[in-house]
Amino acid sequence: MYDLVLNHLRGVWRDPGRLEGDPGAGALATATNELVRALLVSAAHAEESPAVRSAMDETLLTRVLAYTRRHLADRDLTPERIARERAVSVRKLYALLNDAGISLEQWLITERLAKAREMLTAPRYDRLTVAAVAARCGFTSPSHFSRRFQAAYGTSPSEARRHRDVAGSDGG
C-alpha cells in the first residue's frame, strides 16, 4: 500500500494545476482519500484484521486502476496479470470492473491513447517517432495505434504533433 499511495501522490503532485479544471478531479480526490485511508488502516492494524480487509475491499477498484495505469506501457498487461497482482480471480476482476461500468479493454485503449496524446504534444518527447510513442504506450502495432488515435481524436498522431508546433509558434 505504501508504494501505491506514494506513487499516486507523486503523480498528483507533478501537475496539480492541470487538475483544477479536470472533470475527473472529484473522483481523483475520492480515490486519493480511499488510498490514504487504506494505508493508515493497514499500518495501524494486523493485515488479517476486519478493518484492514474492509479497507482493502473498498479500495480494490482504485488499486486495480492505479496498478493498471502504472503499467500501461507493458504489452503483456493482461487481465490475468492484473488479477494476480491484486490477489483476486479474473472473474472477480471483471465483476468489479463491470460494477463500475468499465470495459477493461476499452478503458486500457482510452488510457493508452490519452498518454500517447500527452506525449505527442509535449516537447520533451519530440525525438521519439510516432511508432516509439505508440510502443511506450503499450501499442504493439503502429498502424493500429494510428487508426485508434485518428478515431478518438479526429486527427493523426503526426498531425497532433504538428498542430502543437503551430499552436506554440502562434503563441496559443
C-alpha positions, -999 to +999 in steps of 0.1 A: +000+000+000+028+024+008+043+023-027+009+026-043+000+057-022+034+072-027+033+068-065-003+081-066+006+112-046+037+119-067+015+117-098-009+142-084+019+165-071+036+165-105+009+187-122-016+199-097-026+229-119-039+206-146-063+190-121-081+223-113-103+222-144-103+185-149-139+170-147-124+139-130-109+159-101-136+149-077-132+112-085-094+116-081-099+133-047-122+104-036-097+078-048-068+096-030-088+097+002-096+060-001-060+051-007-047+071+022-074+057+045-065+022+034-028+029+041-034+043+075-058+014+085-033-012+072-005+004+092-025+005+124-039-030+123-028-065+116-032-075+079-059-101+086-080-077+108-116-069+097-107-032+095-078-039+070-098-064+050-127-039+047-104-010+037-087-033+011-120-044-003-133-009-005-103+003-024-099-026-047-111-008-078-089+022-071-059-001-066-067-021-098-069+011-118-038+026-102-018-006-109-030-007-145-022+030-151+014+024-139+018-005-163+001+009-194+033+006-214+036-031-207+025-051-237+018-081-215-006-063-193-034-089-193-065-094-171-048-124-156-017-104-146-038-076-132-059-101-112-028-119-099-011-086-088-042-076-069-047-111-055-082-117-070-095-141-096-100-129-131-138-134-126-137-111-096-117-085-116-143-085-144-172-083-119-155-054-101-150-035-133-184-044-146-200-030-114-181+003-121-193+004-157-158-002-170-148-024-200-112-033-193-102-035-230-118-001-239-105+016-207-069+004-214-071+017-250-086+051-238-059+054-212-031+045-236-044+069-262-046+097-237-010+090-226+001+090-263-016+122-269+001+138-239+035+126-251+029+137-287+020+172-276+049+175-251+081+190-265+102+167-243+092+137-265+099+153-298+128+130-305+105+099-304+089+088-336+052+082-336+059+044-336+081+048-305+054+068-287+029+040-296+053+014-282+058+033-250+021+035-245+017-003-249+005-005-285+021-034-305+012-021-339+019+015-350-008+013-377-034+001-352-023+029-329-027+055-356-062+042-366-073+043-330-058+077-324-075+091-355-108+076-344-105+090-309-092+125-316-101+132-353-065+137-363-035+115-369-007+113-343+016+132-367-009+160-372-015+163-335+022+168-330+024+194-359-007+212-345+011+216-312+041+231-330+018+255-350-002+265-319+031+270-299+045+293-326+013+314-327+016+320-290-015+300-282 
